């Protein structure tokens, strides 16, 4: 049979379990996890103190218990703020907690009233739940994977309603509360709802952390770790999808293949760190020149590819020449603080989809054009032959 004591112990158990789950996520380095863990420790301590009412001194089971629960609510809120990269309003939280404790002491030693103490702590926790919900609504509602955020925000709103309803019930005297262990219907109802607050918020937080970790893992797999350009694997996924669409709607599609001229000389002369800076800067400049629907990927080493949907040969040659010109005139000013300025150029091969070839064949033509650019003196743009070469025969 449910009793207030059982409900308090059940919530304590949930908090301890969630604490172990959070502990397993600490090494992810995501902000907020440490604060959520501390909140669960504080809440577990407060609930145990509540459960010991009439067994231990009132200063522990009433004053310290309420202070601990209020601090747990503040710490939980701070965790959500940090998760979204927001500052924590520490002085506001300190002032709020000080006001709560003033009311707790007033309604204990000045005018001893468990109903007023319940009103104060419920209103405070309800406000914390509302603050968490607002934070998530503002910063996570439209996330790329919104379910964890919306779930947590909606639950927070419901908890706010539940806590404030509890405040109204005991402030107006609808239920005469004489003990936190009182087995009345209202008390059991509100304690039952209260048992869900921290576990549900923590579950939502864990889902949010998991979603962020998954997004980061996908992003890391799809992007080059050095330059931030798309990875070779991701590029082929995009490219094959765009090629299929181009074939279906009979729209143009062009491909640029380019690399840094004499890149080995840059590495040998200035060091690999400088060479890395050159590649990073190159991608930055290319991204500023191409459209949002275009794709730039690092294919390996100093070789890059740019896919240009809806661009014919004429347009691709203009884009390629613009890129070549910009990268030729750029002297890597950002590197001046590290070493002397490093001039570099690129050679570019251009190929346009002929309507029936595969992506491998299109890339092969662009590669041949790049090799011709290299053989012709570098720092130039070469257009691939209009007719795709015959498919290569497998070696016997």
C-alpha positions in Angstrom: 0.0 0.0 0.0 1.3 3.5 -0.9 2.2 5.8 1.9 4.0 9.1 2.1 7.1 7.3 3.4 7.0 4.8 0.6 6.7 7.6 -2.0 9.7 9.5 -0.6 11.8 6.3 -0.6 10.8 5.5 -4.1 11.8 8.9 -5.3 15.1 8.6 -3.5 15.7 5.3 -5.2 14.9 6.9 -8.6 17.3 9.7 -7.9 20.1 7.4 -7.0 19.6 5.3 -10.1 19.6 8.4 -12.3 22.8 9.5 -10.5 24.6 6.4 -11.7 23.4 7.0 -15.3 24.6 10.6 -15.2 27.9 9.5 -13.8 28.5 7.3 -16.9 28.1 10.4 -19.1 30.5 12.7 -17.2 33.4 11.8 -19.4 31.6 13.2 -22.4 32.5 16.7 -21.2 29.1 18.1 -22.0 28.2 21.0 -19.8 25.4 20.5 -17.3 25.9 16.9 -16.4 27.9 17.6 -13.3 25.2 20.0 -12.0 22.4 17.5 -12.7 24.4 14.9 -10.8 24.8 17.2 -7.8 21.0 18.0 -8.0 20.2 14.3 -7.7 22.6 14.0 -4.7 21.0 17.0 -3.0 17.5 15.8 -3.7 18.2 12.3 -2.4 19.6 13.8 0.8 16.6 16.1 1.2 14.1 13.3 0.7 15.9 11.1 3.2 15.7 14.0 5.7 12.0 14.4 5.0 11.4 10.7 5.6 13.1 11.0 9.0 10.6 13.5 10.3 9.9 12.9 14.0 12.9 10.7 14.2 15.7 13.3 13.9 15.6 16.9 15.1 13.3 19.3 13.2 16.2 21.5 12.2 17.4 18.6 10.0 14.0 17.2 8.9 12.4 20.6 8.2 15.0 23.4 7.8 17.9 21.5 6.3 15.5 19.3 4.2 13.8 22.3 2.6 17.1 24.1 2.1 18.5 21.0 0.4 15.5 20.6 -1.9 15.5 24.3 -2.8 19.3 24.1 -3.6 18.6 20.9 -5.7 16.0 22.8 -7.8 18.5 25.7 -8.4 21.3 23.3 -9.3 19.0 21.4 -11.7 18.1 24.7 -13.4 21.8 25.7 -13.6 22.6 22.5 -15.3 20.0 23.2 -18.1 21.4 26.7 -18.5 25.0 25.4 -18.9 23.8 22.7 -21.3 22.7 25.4 -23.7 25.8 27.4 -23.2 24.1 30.1 -21.2 25.4 31.9 -18.1 23.9 30.9 -14.7 22.2 33.8 -12.9 24.0 32.9 -9.7 23.0 36.0 -7.7 19.4 35.7 -8.7 19.4 32.0 -7.6 21.2 32.9 -4.3 18.6 35.7 -3.6 15.7 33.3 -4.4 17.1 30.6 -2.2 17.7 33.2 0.6 14.0 34.3 0.3 12.9 30.7 0.4 14.8 30.0 3.6 13.6 33.2 5.2 10.0 32.0 4.6 10.9 28.6 5.9 12.3 29.9 9.1 9.4 32.4 9.5 6.8 29.7 9.1 8.7 27.4 11.4 10.0 29.5 14.3 7.8 32.7 13.9 4.5 31.2 12.9 4.7 27.4 12.9 2.6 26.3 9.9 3.4 23.2 7.8 0.8 24.4 5.3 2.6 27.7 4.7 6.0 25.9 4.5 4.5 23.5 1.9 3.1 26.5 0.0 6.5 28.2 0.0 8.6 25.2 -1.1 6.0 24.1 -3.7 5.8 27.6 -5.2 9.6 27.7 -5.3 10.0 24.3 -7.0 7.2 25.2 -9.4 9.1 28.4 -10.4 12.3 26.4 -11.0 10.3 23.9 -13.2 8.9 26.8 -15.2 12.3 28.4 -15.6 13.7 25.1 -16.9 10.8 24.8 -19.3 11.2 28.3 -20.6 14.9 27.8 -21.2 14.3 24.6 -23.2 11.4 26.2 -25.2 13.7 29.1 -26.2 16.9 27.2 -27.0 15.9 23.6 -27.8 12.4 23.5 -29.1 13.5 23.8 -32.8 16.6 21.5 -32.5 17.4 19.2 -35.4 16.2 16.3 -33.2 13.6 18.0 -31.1 11.9 15.1 -29.3 14.1 15.1 -26.1 13.8 18.9 -25.8 10.0 19.1 -26.3 9.4 16.1 -24.0 11.4 17.7 -21.2 9.9 21.2 -21.7 6.4 19.9 -21.7 7.0 17.8 -18.6 8.4 20.8 -16.9 5.3 22.8 -17.7 3.1 20.0 -16.2 5.3 19.9 -13.1 4.9 23.6 -12.7 1.2 23.3 -12.8 1.3 20.4 -10.3 3.5 22.3 -7.8 1.6 25.5 -8.0 -1.7 23.6 -7.6 -0.2 22.1 -4.4 0.6 25.6 -3.2 -3.0 26.7 -3.8 -4.5 23.7 -2.1 -2.5 24.2 1.1 -2.6 28.0 1.1 -6.3 28.1 0.8 -6.9 25.3 3.3 -8.6 22.9 0.9 -6.6 20.2 2.6 -5.5 20.7 6.2 -1.9 19.4 6.3 -0.6 18.5 9.7 2.3 16.3 8.7 4.3 15.5 5.6 3.5 11.9 6.3 -0.3 12.6 6.3 -2.0 9.8 4.3 -4.7 12.1 3.0 -5.8 11.9 -0.7 -4.4 15.3 -1.6 -1.1 14.6 0.1 -0.7 11.3 -1.6 -1.6 12.8 -5.0 0.9 15.6 -4.7 3.6 13.4 -3.4 3.0 10.9 -6.2 3.4 13.7 -8.7 6.4 15.0 -6.9 8.1 11.6 -7.1 8.2 12.1 -10.9 9.8 15.6 -11.0 13.5 14.9 -10.6 13.5 11.5 -12.4 11.7 12.8 -15.4 13.8 16.0 -15.6 16.9 13.8 -15.3 15.6 11.4 -17.9 14.9 14.3 -20.3 18.4 15.6 -19.6 19.9 12.2 -20.4 18.0 12.1 -23.7 19.2 15.5 -24.6 22.8 14.6 -23.8 22.4 11.4 -25.9 21.0 13.4 -28.8 23.9 15.8 -28.7 26.4 13.0 -28.6 24.7 11.3 -31.5 24.7 14.5 -33.5 28.4 15.1 -32.8 29.2 11.5 -33.7 27.3 11.9 -37.0 29.0 15.2 -37.7 32.4 13.9 -36.9 31.8 11.0 -39.3 30.6 13.3 -42.1 33.2 16.0 -41.7 37.0 16.2 -42.1 38.5 16.6 -38.7 41.0 19.2 -39.8 39.3 21.5 -42.2 35.6 21.0 -41.4 34.8 20.2 -45.0 32.6 17.2 -45.8 34.3 13.8 -45.6 34.8 11.7 -48.7 32.1 9.2 -47.5 29.6 12.0 -47.0 30.5 13.6 -50.3 29.7 10.4 -52.2 26.3 10.2 -50.5 25.5 13.7 -51.5 26.9 13.3 -55.0 25.1 10.1 -55.8 21.8 11.7 -54.6 22.3 14.8 -56.6 23.4 12.8 -59.7 20.2 10.7 -59.5 18.1 13.9 -59.2 19.9 15.5 -62.1 19.2 12.5 -64.2 15.6 12.4 -63.2 14.8 16.1 -63.8 17.3 16.5 -66.6 19.1 19.4 -64.9 22.9 20.1 -65.1 25.4 19.1 -62.4 29.1 20.0 -62.4 32.1 18.8 -60.4 35.4 20.6 -59.6 38.4 18.6 -58.5 41.4 20.6 -57.3 44.4 20.5 -55.0 47.1 22.7 -53.7 50.1 23.1 -56.1 53.5 22.0 -54.7 51.9 21.2 -51.3 54.8 18.9 -50.4 57.1 21.9 -50.8 55.0 23.9 -48.3 55.1 21.1 -45.8 58.8 20.6 -46.2 59.6 24.3 -46.1 57.3 25.6 -43.5 56.3 22.5 -41.6 53.2 20.4 -41.5 51.4 22.7 -39.0 51.6 25.5 -41.6 50.5 23.1 -44.3 47.4 22.3 -42.1 46.7 26.0 -41.7 46.8 26.4 -45.5 44.2 23.7 -46.0 42.0 25.1 -43.3 42.2 28.6 -44.8 41.6 27.2 -48.3 38.3 25.6 -47.2 37.2 28.8 -45.5 37.7 30.8 -48.7 36.0 28.3 -50.9 33.0 28.2 -48.6 32.7 31.9 -48.9 32.6 31.7 -52.7 30.2 28.8 -53.3 26.5 28.6 -52.6 24.8 27.0 -49.6 23.5 24.2 -51.9 27.0 23.4 -53.1 29.3 20.8 -51.4 33.0 21.0 -50.7 34.7 17.8 -49.4 38.3 16.8 -48.6 39.0 13.8 -50.8 42.3 13.1 -49.2 45.6 14.9 -48.5 45.5 18.3 -50.3 42.8 17.2 -52.8 39.3 18.6 -52.6 36.1 18.3 -54.6 33.2 20.8 -55.1 29.8 19.6 -56.3 27.7 22.2 -58.1 24.1 21.2 -58.5 22.1 23.1 -61.2 25.3 24.4 -62.8 26.3 23.8 -66.4 29.8 23.8 -67.9 29.9 27.5 -68.5 28.8 28.3 -65.0 31.2 25.7 -63.5 34.2 27.3 -65.4 33.3 30.7 -64.0 33.1 29.3 -60.5 36.4 27.4 -60.9 38.2 30.5 -62.3 36.9 32.6 -59.5 38.1 30.1 -56.9 41.5 29.8 -58.6 41.9 33.6 -58.8 40.9 34.1 -55.1 43.2 31.4 -53.9 46.1 32.6 -56.1 45.9 36.2 -54.8 45.5 35.1 -51.2 48.8 35.1 -49.3 47.6 33.4 -46.1 47.6 36.6 -44.0 46.4 34.6 -41.0 49.7 32.7 -41.0 51.8 35.8 -40.5 51.7 35.5 -36.7 52.9 32.0 -37.0 55.5 32.2 -39.7 56.2 34.2 -42.9 53.4 34.5 -45.4 52.9 31.4 -47.5 51.8 31.9 -51.1 50.0 29.0 -52.7 47.9 28.3 -55.8 45.5 25.6 -56.9 44.9 23.6 -60.1 41.3 22.7 -61.0 39.7 20.1 -63.2 36.1 20.7 -64.2 33.6 18.1 -65.5 29.8 18.4 -66.1 27.5 15.4 -65.9 26.6 14.1 -69.4 23.3 12.6 -68.5 24.1 9.0 -68.2 27.5 8.4 -66.6 28.1 7.3 -63.0 29.6 9.5 -60.3 32.8 7.5 -60.5 33.0 8.2 -64.3 32.2 11.9 -63.7 34.9 12.1 -61.1 37.4 10.2 -63.4 36.9 12.9 -66.1 37.4 15.7 -63.6 40.6 13.9 -62.3 41.9 13.7 -65.9 41.3 17.4 -66.3 43.1 18.1 -63.1 46.1 16.1 -64.2 46.1 18.1 -67.5 46.1 21.3 -65.4 49.1 20.1 -63.5 50.9 19.1 -66.6 50.2 22.4 -68.2 52.0 24.4 -65.6 49.6 24.5 -62.6 47.5 27.4 -61.3 45.0 27.0 -64.2 41.5 25.6 -64.8 41.0 22.8 -67.3 37.7 21.6 -68.6 37.2 17.8 -69.1 36.4 16.3 -72.4 32.7 16.6 -73.1 32.3 12.8 -73.9 32.9 10.5 -71.0 35.5 7.9 -71.5 34.6 4.3 -72.0 34.2 2.3 -68.7 37.5 1.0 -67.5 38.0 -2.8 -67.8 38.7 -4.7 -64.7 42.3 -6.0 -64.6 42.5 -9.6 -65.3 
